[in-house]
Amino acid sequence: MMLKKKLFVLFLAVISLGVACKKEDYDPVVQLAKDDQAIKEFIAKNNIPAEKLPSGVYIQIITPGSGSETITTTSYLSVNYEGRLLNGSVFDKSSGPATFRLNTLITGWQYGLIESNVKKGARVRLIIPSTLAYMNQSRVGIPKNSPLDFTIDILNIQ
């Protein structure tokens, strides 16, 4: 019985070592270049009047909104949103107003909403490179290294 336990522990150690030593080929600089090319092709193919922000997020301001409230990383936003892959498949959608603190969301939302200086009432489309989203990690409905396409209605800023 003791030999079986030792063999089992040895087996787990070898498996763990193999997983820990697995070479990861992810290079964010290379991936960003791939994402940027895919996004440019997507924008051109779909005739989306989007501009590239300094962060690398692309934005289409559909409705600019108004008001004096400025979005910061610590702002609480009430939004309606829909998230899609570039192939059009929806991976997430709010079923009514959702409230989030901006700094709890993916980096692409943070950069896109702050850099664009949109206000309450704005409707924007953010097309986000995977390097500012989930990188090389998959999520439910989102394959790894996927640029994301969000339409966001800013209902309130606090």
Phi, psi and omega in degrees: 000318180296324179295321178297318179297315180296318178295321179296316179296318178298318178300314178298320180296317180295316179297315180298318179297318178298319179292317181294328182270358181300127181288130177259121183268012184284125175234110185299329179292315177296317181296320179299320178296318177297314180298316182299318178296315179298320180293316178301317178296318179298315180297315181295313182299323184260007178051049181267122179280074183251152175242152180270127177275163180305330181287341185105353175283139175261141182227140168241117176270107182280314175224125186288335184079181180207173179120173184257346183292126178260138179280130175234173180298334181264004178292145168265127181245133169259125187219158160250140182210160172220131178249131182229157167278168180294343176277000177096349182288133181277127177252344179199147180202136177285145179261010181168182180304132177242140180246129181224150166275128189305321183288000175262357183260171181300152184303324180299322175295315182301305180299312185299316183282328178283312182296329182279344179058036178288161184240176176305136181093355181288150170235121183229159173240120177252127175246113196247126174298151181300332180293344176249015179235250185254008177051230184264028176245131178277156175229171178301119179081358182233109176292157178299153179060037182258121168294148184240149183236110182246138166251128188229129171255118178275105182274325181202152178230127176230000000 
